[in-house]
Amino acid sequence: MNFLANPLLTTNALAAPWFVSSNDSAALPGGEALASMMDPFGFGRAAVSYWRDSVERNILYWDVMRERGNQYLEHMEQTKPNVLGFETEVLVDGRTLPNPTNYELLRVLPPKNSQIDPQKRPFVVIDPRAGHGPGIGGFKPDSELGVALKAGHPCYFIGFLPFPEPGRTVEDVVESEVAFLRHVIALHPETTEKPMVVGNCQAGWQIMMAAALEPEVFGPILIAGAPLSYWAGEHGKAPMRYTGGMTGGSWITALTSDIGNGLFDGAWLVQNFEGLNPANNYWEKQYHLYANIDTESKRYLEFERWWGGHVVLGGNEIQYIVDNLFVGNRLSTAQLVTRDGRRIDLRNVRSPVVVFCSRGDDITPPPQALGWIRDLYAGEEDIIANEQTIIYCLHDTTGHLGIFVSGSVSRKEHSEFTANMDYIDVMPPGLYETTRFLTPTNTQTPS
């Protein structure tokens, strides 16, 4: 055997005296491999140990897959499935509104160890309806809702049911969210501050539409991973931006809705997300569970309960989104007009807007999250003249879901946003970038 060519031997092991016995060699650096080779039965024992470990991991892995399947069936059998980690009560059912929708306003009941100050600014989180069910903004203690509850704010959540109300439109949903916020304001007559509203991903552009139409019901707005400028991007990056053009527009959306008899299965949107990184979807995520089966199963099952819990959109809703936003790019260019003739112009938003995005996000890359500012304003002087305050926070690494799911992000960035919301509300007009510890740095001194 050529010992020098054997990768199991380290440099220190090769430097050991040639007369070291197999019993003593195990005490040397890299000595276990040397002892194994000097023991005629060592390789056999190692092979048996490896085989046993593999069998045990496979059994545990497939048991987690069994749990995931049962969990999916239980989740989808629920009338109002969500993954919220807090107890809630329904305050307003969107199906009772003049234009019924499948959205609901929920009051988040604080955990026993939380002290809520009713005079503090209300905090409202709206989750994305982009294929998955609701609850990801508050499915664990270190979440957007979790940090707000810890800070003592009354918290509310706007979620949705699995199936849309017949004939409802995106505009109806926007009106529902405005009605919910008016109800929250009415519940806190002793509080002069308007609610801080957090919109994750798809919910971000929805609340920006609502704030442009009814600016008086909004306090500071935080949009996390939300695309608003749909044609923006860097050449050669975020290849999903090119999909619509390469496939010939939005006919696939219309065809899929027709096949669904007027309904669009959110699983198709989730499949698009998974197509962004097939290596992770089909290998890395599964291997990470297999390699860490003793510690990873709980986290894996918690996330999969949300990731695999799909909802349904109305065909007219998804067609409106694709035609007017992702293909038409009519939101940041103020080309959308409501049925009663009101133009949706984001320059009408009167609240401070905090944009949270990440360079590691391949679903909503920074140009799509921030490009609307340049679409609407000629420069910083124009922002100041319009008396608008815009703050953006650019994370270096976290992915799309990490922006509003990651515990480390919630403990740092979202905690800082929550702690400074009152300060943000009174900042002078201008364009700001946050630096470490969210210390705002004005890109231009307001006049």
N, C-alpha and C positions, 0 to 999 in steps of 0.2 A: 504494500500500500504506500502511495506517495503522500506522506504526511504534510508536506509543504503545499500540496494542492487541495488538501481537505478543508473546506470552508468552515467546518465545525470547530477547527482549532484556532484559538486566538494567538496573538503574538506572545502573550505571557505564557500560555500553555506550551508553546514550542520552545520557550527558554528554560522550561523545567528540566531538571536532570533526567537523563535517559533511564536511570535506574529506579525512578519513582514507581512504587507499586500501585496496583489498581485501587487499593483501599485508601492510600494516602493521596492519590491524585485528585480526588473529589474536593479536597480542601483548597486546591490551587485555583486561581482565576481561570475560568474556562475549563476547569478540571472535570466537570460532570461529563462533558463530551468525550474527554480523553479516557475517563474511567469506563464510559460506555463501550468504547472501542476495544479497550484492553480486556473487558469482560466478555467472554464468548456469548453470553446470553443477554448482553446489554441491548443490542439492537432489537432483539425480539421483545424484550420488556417495553422498550420505547414504542415499538409498533403497536403492541397491545394497548398501551396507555393512550396513544393517539386515537386508536380505533374506538376505545371506550369513551373517550371525551367526545368524539364525533357523534357517536350514537346518542349519548346523553343530550348533546346540544340539539340534534335533530328532533328528538322526542319533545324537548322543551319548546323548540321553535315551532313545530307543527301544532303543539298545544296552544301556543299564542295565536296561531292562525285560526284554530278552532274557536277560541274566545273572540277573535275579531269578527268572525262570521256570525256567531250568536249575538254579539253586541250590536252588529249592524241590523239584524232582524228585530231585536228588541227596540232599537232606536227608531226604526222606520214604522213600527207599530204604534208609536206614540202619536197622539192627536196633534200635539204642539211640541215637536222635538227641538231641543236646543242643547248646547253643551255648557251652559253657564254653571259656574262653580258656586253661585250664591243663590239663596232663596229669593223668590220674587213674587209680586202680586200684580195682576193685570189691572191697570187704571182705565185705559181706553182701548176698546176693540175697534180697529179700523173698519170692520165690517158694519159698524153702526153709523158710520159717517155718511153725509149726503152722497158722496161718491165713494162707495165701499171699496176698501182695499184689504189685502191679507196681512197688513202690518198691525202691530200692537205696541202700546206704551206700557212698560213695566216699571214698577218701583222696585229697586234693589233693596232687600232687607239686610241691614248691616249684620255682620257676625257678632256674636255675643261680646267679644273683646273689643269692639269698635265703639267709639264715642262720636256720635254725629251731632254737629252743631247746625240746627235748623236755620240759623241766620247766615250761614255761609252760602256762597254761590252754588246753585245746583249744577250738577255735572251730568251730561247726557252723552251716551255712547251709541252710535249707530253702526251696525255691522253690515258688511257687504252682502248683497244678494246676487252673487256671481257664480252660482253653481252649488255652493255649499249652504248648509243651514246656519242659523244664527248662534251666537254665544262665544265666538272666539275672542272677542274683546274683553271677556271676563270669565274665562274658564278655569282660572287658577288665581291664587292670592297675588302673585306677581304679574299683574295684568293692568290694563288701563283702568278698569273699574276698581281693581284691588288697591292701587295706589291712591285713588281718589277717596275711597272709603277709609283708608288708613289716615288720610289727611283730614278726615272729619266732614267731608262734603256729602250732602244728600245726593244720591245717585239714582239715575234712571237709565233704562235701556230700551231702545227701539228695535224690536225684532220682527219676525214675519213667520207666517205659516207656510207649510210645504207647497200649497197649491194656490194659484192666483184667483182672484175674483173674476168672473167672466167679463170680458170687455174692458177691464181696467187698463189705464195707460200710465206711462212714466209721470206725466203731469199730475195724475190723480195721487200717485205715491208722494210726490213733492208736496201737494196740498195736505196730505195726511200728516206728514212730518211737521208742517207748520202748525196744524191743529194740535198736535201732541205738545209742541213747545209752548203754545199758548196755555195749555192745561198745566204744564209744569210751572209756568210763571204765576198762574192763578193760585197754585198750591203754596206759594211762598210770598205772600203780600208784604211780609216784614223785610224782605230782601230787595234792595234797590238794584243789585247787579243782575243782568240777564244771564241765562244759563251759558256755561261753556259747553260747546258741542264738538264732539270728536266723530269724524267720519272716516271709516277705514275703507281704503280701496274704492270700490264702486260707490259706496255710500258717501265718499268725499265729494265727487262731482254732483251727487244728488243734493247734498246740503248747500253746496255753493249755488246751485240753481235756486234753491229755496231762499237763501240769504239775499240773492239778487232781486227776488220778487217781494220778499217780506223782511227787509233788513232790521226792523224794529224788534223782532223777537229773538235776536241772536246776540250773545256776548262773544267773547273770543272764540274763533273757529280753529280747530286743529284738523288738518287733512293729512292722513298718514298713508303713504303709498298710493295716492289717488291720481289717476291720469286726467289731465285737463287740456293738454295741448297734444293732440293725437298724432299729428304729423311730425312732431319734433323728434330728433334723435341724432345719434352719431353714425356716420357712414360705416357700414359693416358690422354694426353692433345691434343687439336686440332684433334678431331676424324675424320674430313674429310680426314686426311692423310691416313686413313685405308680403305677408301671407294673403291679405285681401287683394292686393294688386295682382299677385301671381295666379290666384284662382279666379279672377274675373269679377270681383266685387262681392255683393252680399247675397247672391242667389242661393248659396249653400244654406244660409240662415233661413231663407224663405222655404226652401225645399224641406229642411229638417222640421220646421214648424208645420208644414203641410202634412208630412208623414205622421206627425204627432197629433193630427186633428186639431190644429190651432194651439198646441202647447209645445214648449221647447224644454227638453230635458236638460237640467243643469249639468248632468254627467258629461255632456259634450264639451262644456266649458272647462270642466276639470281635466278632461282628456287633453285639451290644449295646453293647460298648465303643465301637465306631466310630459308633454311632448317637448317642452323647452329643455329638459335635461333627462333624457331617457336613461342615461347611465345611473343617475341617482334613483330614478323611479323603479327600475328593474333590477338594480344590483346593489348600489351603495347603501340605500336605506335598509334593504333586507339583510345585507351582510353585517351592517352595524348591529342590528338586532341579534343575529346569530352569534356574533363575536362577543356580545355583552349580554347574553341571554339572562344572566342572573340578576342584572340590575336595570335593564332597559325595557322590560316588558310593560311595566306600568305606564311609562311615558309614551311608549309606542301606541298602546291601546287608547290612551286618552286622546292623542292626536288623531288617530285613525277614526275615532268616533265622529270627529268633525269632518275630516277629509273625505270619508266615505259616505257621509250623510247628505245626499244630494236633494235639491229642491227643484221645482218646476217653475218656469217663467211663461207668461203669456206670449204667444207668437208676435202680437203687435208690439209688446214691450221690447223684446230682443231686436225686432226689426227697427224700431225707433232708435235704439241704442247704436246699432251697427251703422245705419244709414246716416244719422245726424251727428254722431260723435266720432266713432272710429274711422268711418269712411268719409263722412261729410265735413268733420272738424268744424262744426258750427257753434260750439259752445264758447270757446275762447275768442272767437271772432264775432260774437254778439249777433249771430244770424238766426237764433232760435226765437220763435214768437209763439206765445200761448194761444189757446183757442179763443180767449177773450181779447186778443190783440196786444198783450203786453210783451215787450221785448225782454229777453233774458240777457241782461248786460252785466257781467261780473264787476264792472266799474261801479255799479249801484250798491255793492256790498259795503256796509258801513262799519263792520266789526273788524278788529285786527285778525289777520289770517296768518296762522303758523303752518308752514309746509314742512313736513318731515318725510324725507326720502333717503335713498341709499345708493351708493355706487355699486353695491352688490346686488341690486334689484334688477332682474332681467325681465320682469313683467311690467313694472312701471319704472323705467329708467329715469334718472334725474331730468333729462330734457323734457320728457312728457309730464313730469310733476311740476317743473318750474317754468316751462316755455310759455305758459299763458301770461306770465308777467310781461314778457316782451311783446306778446301778441296784442296786449291791451294798452300798454303804456310806452311812450316814446323814450322815456328815461326816468331816472330817479326824480328829476324835477317835476315830471308829469305825475308821478305817484304822490309827491308832496302837495302839488296843486290840487289833486283830487282828494286830499285829506285822508289818504289810505295808509294803513300800517301793515307791512308785510314782513314776516320773519321767516327765514328758512334755516333748517337744520339738515346738514348733509352727512349721513353716517358713512363710514368708510367701507364696511364689509358686510353688514347683515343683509340677508336676502329679503324678498318681498314679504313673506309671512313673518319674518323676524321683526319687522317694523312694528307690528302690533301684537305679536305673539311671544317673542323672546322675553324670558324672565329678566335677563341682564339688561335688555333695552328698557323694560318697564321700570326696573329699579333705578336706572340712571336717567335716561332722557325723559320718559313719561312722568317720573317723579318730579323732575325739574320743571317741566311744563305745568304740572298741576300746582306746584308750590309757588310759581311765579305768574299765575294767570291774572291776578289782580294788577300786578305791575305791568304785564303785557297790555292790559286793557287801557292803561292811561299813557302809554308811550306815545311820543309825538309822531306824526306821519313820517314815513320814510321807508326805505328798504334796508333790512337788517340781516346779518348773518350771525348765527350763534357760534361761539367758540367753546372751549372747554368749560364745563360747569354751566353751560348755557348763558354766558355773559354776553349780552348783545353788543355787536360792533356795527355801528351805523356805517353803511357804505358811503353816505354823504350826509353832512350835517344839515338837518332841516332848517329852513329859513323861517 
